Amino acid sequence: MLRYFLGALALMLVLEGIAPLCAPAAWRATFQRITRWADGQIRFAGLLSVLAGLLLFLIAR
């Protein structure tokens, strides 16, 4: 079980690192825009991300 968790964590880190590696200026601009969002907007984006991840997980299983 721990092996799968670490594999998933490693894959997430690789995917998260692609944007700042390939387009650091665009990544920085996007991040700066997100910091101006209200807390509710950030929570909604987080909720959508969690739901999309769960859906992809269920499809892949």
C-alpha positions as CSV (number, residue, x, y, z in Angstrom):
1,M,0.0,0.0,0.0
2,L,2.8,2.4,0.9
3,R,4.5,1.6,-2.4
4,Y,1.4,2.7,-4.4
5,F,1.1,5.9,-2.3
6,L,4.7,6.8,-2.8
7,G,4.4,6.1,-6.6
8,A,1.3,8.4,-6.8
9,L,3.1,11.1,-4.8
10,A,6.1,10.8,-7.1
11,L,3.9,11.1,-10.2
12,M,2.1,14.1,-8.7
13,L,5.4,15.9,-8.1
14,V,6.6,15.2,-11.7
15,L,3.3,16.6,-13.1
16,E,3.4,19.6,-10.8
17,G,6.9,20.4,-11.8
18,I,6.3,20.4,-15.6
19,A,4.7,23.9,-15.8
20,P,7.3,25.8,-13.9
21,L,10.1,23.9,-15.7
22,C,8.7,24.6,-19.2
23,A,7.1,28.0,-18.8
24,P,8.3,29.7,-15.6
25,A,7.0,33.2,-16.5
26,A,3.5,32.0,-17.4
27,W,3.5,29.8,-14.2
28,R,4.5,32.8,-12.1
29,A,1.8,35.1,-13.7
30,T,-0.9,32.4,-13.2
31,F,0.2,31.9,-9.6
32,Q,0.1,35.7,-8.9
33,R,-3.4,35.8,-10.3
34,I,-4.6,33.0,-8.1
35,T,-3.2,34.7,-5.0
36,R,-5.8,37.5,-5.7
37,W,-8.7,35.1,-5.6
38,A,-11.1,35.1,-2.7
39,D,-10.9,32.2,-0.3
40,G,-14.2,30.8,-1.6
41,Q,-12.8,30.7,-5.2
42,I,-9.7,28.9,-4.0
43,R,-11.8,26.3,-2.1
44,F,-14.0,25.8,-5.1
45,A,-11.0,25.2,-7.4
46,G,-9.6,22.8,-4.8
47,L,-12.9,20.9,-4.7
48,L,-13.0,20.7,-8.5
49,S,-9.4,19.3,-8.4
50,V,-10.3,16.7,-5.8
51,L,-13.4,15.6,-7.7
52,A,-11.6,15.4,-11.0
53,G,-8.8,13.3,-9.3
54,L,-11.4,11.0,-7.8
55,L,-13.2,10.6,-11.1
56,L,-9.9,9.8,-12.9
57,F,-9.0,7.3,-10.2
58,L,-12.3,5.5,-10.5
59,I,-12.1,5.4,-14.3
60,A,-8.5,4.1,-14.1
61,R,-9.4,1.4,-11.7
